[in-house]
Amino acid sequence: MNYEKLSRGLRYYYDKNIIHKTSGKRYVYKYVCDLQSMLGYTPEQLHMAVDLTTETGSLLLKQQQHQHHHHPALDGTNQATFF
C-alpha cells in the first residue's frame, strides 16, 4: 500500500466519523463509530445473535490446537475450522 492509498482511506474514515485522531499522539487514530446507532444492535447483542463470546472462541481454538497436535491427519489435509 502506498502513501496515496493510505491517506485516501484515512480521509474517508475520518470524514465518515468512523475514526478520530487521538490528541497528543502522532499517527494514532481511534475507531469511534457507534454500532448501536449504525446497526441497531449493541456489540453484546451482536455477539449473542451469532453465539460468539471470547470464552467459546478461546475454547474452540484450544480444542483445534489440541486435535491438530495429537491427531495430525495422515494425508496432510488437516485444516482448522472456525464457526
C-alpha positions as CSV (number, residue, x, y, z in Angstrom):
1,M,0.0,0.0,0.0
2,N,1.4,3.3,-0.9
3,Y,1.0,6.7,0.8
4,E,-1.7,7.9,-1.5
5,K,-3.9,4.9,-0.9
6,L,-3.3,5.0,2.9
7,S,-4.1,8.7,3.2
8,R,-7.2,8.4,1.0
9,G,-8.5,5.6,3.2
10,L,-7.8,7.5,6.4
11,R,-9.5,10.6,5.0
12,Y,-12.6,8.6,4.0
13,Y,-12.9,7.0,7.5
14,Y,-12.2,10.4,9.1
15,D,-14.9,12.2,7.0
16,K,-17.4,9.5,7.7
17,N,-16.8,9.8,11.5
18,I,-15.6,6.3,11.7
19,I,-12.2,7.2,13.2
20,H,-10.9,10.3,15.0
21,K,-7.3,11.5,15.6
22,T,-6.0,10.8,19.1
23,S,-4.9,14.1,20.6
24,G,-1.3,14.3,21.6
25,K,-0.2,11.2,19.7
26,R,1.3,11.1,16.3
27,Y,-0.2,8.7,13.7
28,V,-2.7,7.4,16.2
29,Y,-6.4,7.1,15.3
30,K,-9.3,5.6,17.3
31,Y,-12.4,4.0,16.0
32,V,-15.4,5.9,17.2
33,C,-18.3,4.5,15.2
34,D,-21.4,3.7,17.2
35,L,-22.6,0.2,16.3
36,Q,-25.9,0.6,18.1
37,S,-26.8,3.7,16.0
38,M,-25.4,2.2,12.8
39,L,-26.9,-1.3,13.0
40,G,-29.5,-1.0,15.7
41,Y,-27.7,-3.6,18.0
42,T,-25.2,-3.2,20.8
43,P,-21.9,-5.2,20.4
44,E,-23.2,-7.6,23.1
45,Q,-26.5,-8.2,21.2
46,L,-24.5,-8.9,18.0
47,H,-22.3,-11.4,19.9
48,M,-25.3,-13.2,21.3
49,A,-27.0,-13.3,17.9
50,V,-24.1,-15.2,16.4
51,D,-23.4,-17.1,19.7
52,L,-19.9,-15.7,19.9
53,T,-18.0,-15.0,23.1
54,T,-14.4,-14.7,23.9
55,E,-14.7,-17.8,26.1
56,T,-16.2,-20.0,23.3
57,G,-13.8,-18.7,20.8
58,S,-10.8,-19.5,23.0
59,L,-12.2,-22.9,23.8
60,L,-12.7,-23.7,20.1
61,L,-9.2,-22.6,19.3
62,K,-7.7,-24.7,22.2
63,Q,-9.7,-27.8,21.1
64,Q,-8.5,-27.4,17.5
65,Q,-4.9,-26.9,18.5
66,H,-5.1,-30.0,20.8
67,Q,-6.6,-32.1,18.0
68,H,-4.0,-30.9,15.5
69,H,-1.2,-31.5,17.9
70,H,-2.2,-35.0,19.0
71,H,-4.1,-36.3,15.9
72,P,-2.5,-34.9,12.7
73,A,-4.0,-36.1,9.5
74,L,-2.1,-38.8,7.7
75,D,-2.5,-37.2,4.3
76,G,-1.7,-33.6,5.4
77,T,-5.2,-32.2,4.8
78,N,-5.9,-31.4,8.5
79,Q,-7.4,-27.8,8.5
80,A,-8.8,-25.8,11.3
81,T,-12.5,-24.8,11.1
82,F,-13.9,-21.7,12.9
83,F,-17.5,-21.3,13.5
